[in-house]
């Protein structure tokens, strides 16, 4: 099990790199995260959903994704706590306090999923959540030490030196844990080192002596990490502008932004600049505004208006700019959004931005499917996925964005400059992405997105091979079970 001294220290990336490295050694590797909290979800082949980090880790391991890889997924909502997804299906919406009281009841199902993977894999790489040093959360824990104890797992602790205070974070984690939990910590990893690792040698020896465990490696900063999908929205909180191309795409960072890895292929396009517009900032002049997915459409629509972004978008449209709404963003572009059953909170209805002549009714039943569609304008195939609540109808749906089998998807306003679709992941396909960007004025490119992801995973695996003791990690894994 890989745990961290805190959130965003590189656990997900290290698990992905280890998955590829051990798969390259001929092992059948399975990633696993007992409990995840993320609004970035991937759709499994059997119509469930798991965190996208586990989907990337499964890709690194070259195995199909399934719901057992992330049996408990919490999807934060704005007014009703978090949606609880158990083995791929929504089972409840709970306030944080209610979930904390009830979470232990999910442990048997989580352990069953772990054993399901362990029965067929040579190696299961388990990722923790946050930090085990949050001892106020230890009772009933199912994400870190509670799960490790129940599954009898050895643990490696990861600290990010670039965040500062890593010596205290590593030593402090060992020091404050209950002795039985601390005994499970079999070593530590120092991640994201900039400069000469020899400068850390004295600290390394101090930590090895203080903790009584070995350092399994000091990992230098991996410059290509940004080419891989980020799971946590914290990655969007930093001021971000990707690329330096002349075609500018602006994306307002909604409070409950979801599935924002839709943007990753666009960020790598050489002729494109993608700017994530932070709350409190004006949407700048751009060629295209993308309204991203949302976990809570009505709440994010209100948030958008609080920021004044509705005024910016209206001005953009008056300047003949293009707008694309993805999933929840598509719903916001319509005339009205209604939630009669209180799916996202108290029953409510609100006017949309009125840029598409459609209306959306939210419903409790969630659409979850991987699909192959045909883009109407270019007649090119699109591979993507649907993950949304509700359905959208109206006159502009007569001009669909795509067809999924015989079913129309999305809507286009007269003139073609405002477009909405429920298709996530559509920009991962090179041919469609090029055709779409060219149709709205961007220069064509030769970016092969899947090849970039694969080569980056290979590079990450090689990076970890050079800087970690993978033989010792494997030996530790073999010592349990």
ABEGO torsion letter per residue (X at the ends): XBBBABBGAGAAAAAAAAAAAAAAAGBBBBBBBABBBBABBBBBAAGBBBBAAAAAAAAAAGBBBBAAABABBBBBBAAAEBBBBBGGBBABBBBAAAAAAAAAAAAAAAAAAAAAAAAABABBBBBBBEBAABAAAABGBAABAAAAAAAGBBBBBBBBAAAEGAAAAAAAAAAABBAAAAAABAEBBBBGBBEBAAAAAAAAAAAAAAAGBBBAEBBBBBAAAAABBBABAAAAABBBBBEABABBBBBBBBAABBGAAAAAAAAABAABBBBBBBBGBBBBBBABBBBBBBABAAAAAAAAAAAGAAAAAAAAAAAGBBBBBBEAAAAAABABBBBAAGAAEBBBBBBBAGABBBBBBBBABBBBBBBBBBBAAAGBBBBBBBBBBEBBBEAAAABBABBBEABBBEBBBBGGABBBBABBGAAABAAAAAAAAAAAGBBBBABBAAAAAAAAAAAAAAAAAAABBAAAAAAAAAABX
